[in-house]
Amino acid sequence: MFLRDILLQGTALFVMEVPVRLSQPIFLGLLLRYFNPENEKSVEVPDSPTYMMRIFKYWRHDQSPIQLGEAYFFASGIIFCSLVNVAMIHPCMMAVMHIGMKMRVACCSLIYRKTLRLDLVSLAGPTVGNVVNLMSNDVNRFDLSVLYFHYLWIAPLQMIFFLLIMYKEIEVAAVVGISAILCVIPLQAWFGNRTSRFRLKTGARTDERVRQMNEIIQGMQVIKMYTWEYAFAQQIHELRSLEIQVLKQTSYIRGAILSFIMFTTRLAVFLTVVAIVLRKRTITAERVFVIASFYQILRQTMTLFFPYAIAQIAETNVAITRIKKFLLNDETKVGAITTNHKLRKTSSDSGDSPKVSLTHVSAKIEDEVCLHNVSLTIEGSQLTAVIGKVGSGKSSLLNAILGELEPCLGKVQVKGVGPPEYFIRA
């Protein structure tokens, strides 16, 4: 459904990050080469590249001197790359986040429609807190995951192109600098794995806290009557403390990931320059500025967006797993009871025809038998009351008649409209 839009935006981001942004340092290097005193000493070379062709032959130094017109062209190229970057990045990001918003809304719609179809057994579990957490927290992962997803494949491709360009310029020294960045990637992947685990723990503890808060709110009158406020407040405080512990660990990991932005590329530039010196290569302003510009580009993609993408995709994977688990809950099956339309075809039209009929009905809630071999026939003109002690199965019987509780054995036939739930609880 969203594949075409995602591929379109990914293509636009690839064009911006690889051909456009990687051309800017080359334009800068050619502009600095014009101001190099050695440029005036260069001799004319037949068939020497000029203007745009110098970009594709950048690592060839046996070229004709760069003229003033070419210097203006290269300066304009630097400005053009910056303008394209500014003009494309924000519309692309907005379009990608719009896709993420539509995915979030679609998941919310799925969760809502699933909630309307849940059976009584599923509602008896921690579904209330789970639904609140899914709708308020888990679905929000789609907004950021789609934004950073494309950098999982754009960043490695950008690094490959960077390595090919710089290897022709500084040879093995380029591999040394790239190795410093590559050594950090496994650590970032490990952090992403830990983030997904902590996200799973956070979701479970949040579900439990929201579930208990829902029960407290529903029973607030009883709590007030017995003055149990402080006891339940302490219980919620303990649950929140356990949740905060996991959130702190997740924040520490995110802080460690952000710390890589500060030193990874600087370390790579330093190691690259040291490798150039050790190989007895000449250090020039052109070479150093080009190297620093390339690493500055990699700083944004490899040390910022790439680890963010790993962490966000890991958290989104956990959110998808939780949503999938919720969507696989049992539903109230249409046809678990014989409806009014079907019963009219099988019963007479007399006034004393049966309205409710149960035949050897058995039902369970969470593997606990609540109804066992119940047979019952209620006539249309008959007033029937269900009485019994607490826990005897009165509400389970009425829920079975309404179709809220699916029988595991037996048959239920109902003719007419069931009362609202608050009549049953009265």
N, C-alpha and C positions, 0 to 999 in steps of 0.2 A: 504493500500500500504506500509506504513512504520510501521505497527503494530508489525510485527514479529521482526524487528530489534530493535524497542523500548523495547519490552518485553525481548529480549535477553540481551540487555545492562542493563536493570533494574535488571535482575536476577544477573548479574555479580556485579553490585554495591551493591546489598543486601548482597551477600556472603562476600564482602569485608568489608562492614560497620557493619554487625551484628556478624556473627560467628568469623571472623578474628580479628576485632578491639576490640570487647568486651572480647576476650580471653587474650589480652595483659595485662590489669590490673591484671587479676587473676594470670598470670605467674609472674608478678612483686610481688604480695602479697605472693606467695609461696616462691619466692626467698628471700624476706625479712624475712619470717618466719624461714628460715634456719639460719639466723644470729641472731635471737632472743635467748637470753640466756635461755629462757624457753624451747627451742627446745631440748637442751641436757638433760633437766630434764624429758622429756617425757618418758613414759614407752612403751614397745612394746605391741601392741594391735593385737590380732589375726585377720586375714582377713582385715588388714588395707590397704587402697588404696595406690598405689604407682604410681609414674610417671604421666602418662596422666589421670589416674583415680582420682588423687587428685584434678584436675580441676572441675570435676563433684561433688566432695565431699568437695569443698573448705570451706564451712561454718561449717564443722564438725571439731572441735578442739581436739577430743579424737582420735588422730591418732598417729601412730608411728613416731619417730623422722625422719626428712628429712635428707637423706644421701647426701654426697658430689656429687655423681653421679647424683642424682636428682636435686641438685642445678645447676649443669652444664646444665642439660636438660631444666630447667625452664629459665635459662639465654638464652639458644639457642632459646627457644620459643619466648622470647621477641624480639630477633633479627629477627626470622623468620616472625613474624607478621609485623614487620616494613618493611622487604623486600617485602612481599606479597603486602602490602599497596602501596609501591613505584612502584612495578612492574605492578600493575593493574590499579592504579588511572589514570595515564596519557593516556594509551591506551583506557581505557573506556571513558574518557572525550573526547578524539579525535574522537572516533567512534560516540559518542552521538552528538557532534558538527557537524560531517559529516552528520548525519541524519537531523539535523536542517538546514544545508546548502541546502540539497536536497529539504526539504520542502519549504525553501525560494525561491529556483529556480523554483519549481513547481508553487508556487503562482505568481511569476513574469510572468511565461509563461501564466498562466490563465488570469492575468490582461492584458497582451499584446494582447492576442487573443480576449479578450472581447473588447478592445479598437478598434480593426479593425472592429468590428461588431456593434458599437454604431450607433444609428440613429441621425438625426439632432437635435431632441428635447433634447436628452441627452447631445450632444456636446454643446448645447446653454447654459447649466448650468455651475457650477464651476468644470467641469470635468477635465480640464487641470491641475489645481493646485492639484486636488484630486489625479490624476494619478501619478503626480510627487511625492507627499507626500507618497502615498502607496508604490511606487517602491523604494524610497530612505529611508524611515523611518519605516513604519508599518511592512513590511515583515522581517525586521531585528530582530523583536521580537522572531521569531522562533528559531534563533540561540541560544539564552540564555534560552528561556522557556523550550526547550527540555533538556537542560543541568541540570536545577534545578528541573524539573518536578518530577523525581523519589524520591526526598527528601520529597515530600509531604506525601508519605506513608512509606518511609524508616525511616525517623526521628521519627514518633510516634511509630513504631514497635521497634526501637532501645531503645526508652525510656521505653517501656513496659518491655523488657528483662532486662534492667538496674534496673528497679524497683523490678522485681522478684528476681534478684541476691542480691541486696543490702538489700532487706527486710529480707532475711534469715540471713544476716550478722549483720545489725544494727536495724532491725525492724522498728518501727514507725519513727525513725529519717530519714530514706530514703524518707518517704512520705513528710516530712517537706521540704527537699531540692528540691524535684521534684515540690512541690506546688509553690515554688518561680519561677520556670521556666514556669509552666502552667499558672500562673497569667499574664505573659507577652504575651502569645499567643493571647488572645482576642484583646489586644492592637495592636499586629502585624497584625491581620486580619483587624482591623479597618483602620490601615495605608494602607494596601493593597487595601481596598475599596476606600479610598481617592485617592490613586495613579491612579486607573482606571478612576475615575472621572476627575482628572486633565489631564490624558492622552487624554481623549475624548475632553476636551476643547482645549488642545494644538493642536490636530489634526485639529479641525475646524478652529482655528486661523491661523495655518500654511497653510491650504488649501486656505484661503482667501488671505493671503499675496502672495503666489505663483501665484494665479490667477491674482491678480492685477499686479504683476511683469511681467507676460506674456503679459498682455494687454499693459503695458508701453513699453515693448521691441518691440511689433508689431507696436505700434504707435509712435516710437521714432522720426521719421522724422517730424511728426506734432508737437510733443512736442518741438523739437529743433527749429522749425520754429517760434513758438509762445513764445519761452523762458519760458516754464512751468517747467523747470527742478527742481527748488527749491520747487515748490508747490507739485509736485509728490514725491519728495524726502522726504518732511515732512510727506506726507501721508503714505509712506512706513515705515518711522521711527515710526510713531504712531502705526501702525499695529505690527511692530516688538516689540515695548515696551509692548503691550498687551500680546504678545506671551511669552516674557521673564518673565512677572509677574507670569504666570502659571508655567513656567519652574522653577522659584525660589521656588515656593511652593512645587513642586515635589522634588526638591533637599533637601529642609528642611526635608521632610518626609524620604527620603533615609538616610539623616544624623542621624535622630532619630533612624531608624532601625539599622544602624551600631553601634550606641552608646550602644545598648543592648549587643553587643558582649563583651564590656569592663567590665560590672559589673554584668550581670545576673548570670553567672556560679560562679563567686567569691562570690556573695551573697548566692548562693545555698550551696556552700561548707561551708561558715561561719555558716549558719543556721543549716546545718546538724551536724557540730561539736558541736554547742551550744546545740542542741537537745540531742546528745549523752551524754554530760556532765550533763544536767538536769535529764537524766534518770539514772544517777549514773553508767554509763557504762565506762569501761576502755578505755582510749585513748592511742593507741600504734602507733608507726611509720608505722607499716604494714597497720593498718586500715586507717590512715590519707592519706598515699600515694595512697592506692587503691581507696579511695573516690575521691581524687583529680584527679587521672588518668581517672576515669569514667566520671567525670564532664568535664574534658578536651576534651574527645571524644564528649560528648553532646554539648560542646561549639561550635564545628564546624558544627554539623548537626542541632541542635535545635535553636541556636542563630545566625547562619550565613546563612547556606543553606536554612533552612526552611522559615525564613522571606523573603529571596530573592526569593524563589519559589513562595510564595504568591504574592509578588509584580510583578514578571515577568508573572505569569499566569494571573493576573488581567490585565496587560497591553496587553498581547497576546489576551485575550478575547476581549478587545476593538478593537485591530487590526483586529481580525477575523470578528467582527461585521461590521467594516468599509469596509473591503474587500467584505464581503457578500452583503452589501448594494450597492457597486459599481457593482458587478457581476449581480445584479438583475435589473440593468437599462435596458430600452427597447432597443431592437436590430432592425437593419434593416432587415425586413422579406424578405426572398427569395420568390418571387411571389407577392410582393406588386405591381409590374408592370408586364405586359405580355412581356416576353423576345422575342428575335429575333426568337428562335426556335418555340415557340408556335404561333407567329404571322404568320409565313410562312404557317402553316397548315390552317389558317383561312382566309388568304388574297390571292388575285389573284397574278399571276406572272407578271402582266403588269408593265411597267415602271412607270406609274403614281399611283401605289398603295400607300396608306397612310404610312408615316413613323412614325408619332406621332399622337396619338388619345387620348383625354381626354373627359370623359363623366361624367358630373355633379360631378366634383371633388371638395371636401372640405377638408381642412387640418388645423391643429392647431399647434402652437408652444407655450408650457407652458400655455395651456388653453386660448391662444389668437388666434382668428381666423385670419389666414393669406390668405387663399384661400376659396372662397365661391361660390359653384355651377358654377365652371368653365368648359365650354365645348369648345373643340378646336380640329381641325383637320388640320394637316400640311402634304401636299403632298410631294412626293419625289423630284419633280423637281421645288419646290417652295422655294423662298428665303423669310424667315420670320424674322422680327425684333420685339422685345418686348421693348416697351417704356412706360414710366410713371414717375410720380413724386417719390420723395424719400419716401420709406415706403409703396408703393402701392402694393408690393408683387411680383416684378419681379424676385428677387433671389429665392423666395419661389416657384414660378412657375417652374423655371429651375431645382430646387432641386427636385421637385415632378416628373419632367420628368426623371431625373437621378435615381430616386428611393431613394434618400437621405432623402426625406420627405415623410413619409407614409400617404396616404390619409385616413381620417376617413370615408369619403363617396365617392362614385363614383368609376370609373375604369380608369386606365392608361394603354395604350398600346404603346410600343416603339419598332421600328424595326431599328437596327443599333447600333453603338457604340457612347456613350456620350462623349463630350469633357472633357478635364481635368478641374479641379476646377479653375485654374488661368484664363482660357478663360472666365468663368462666371464672375469672379471678375473684369475683364478688363473693 
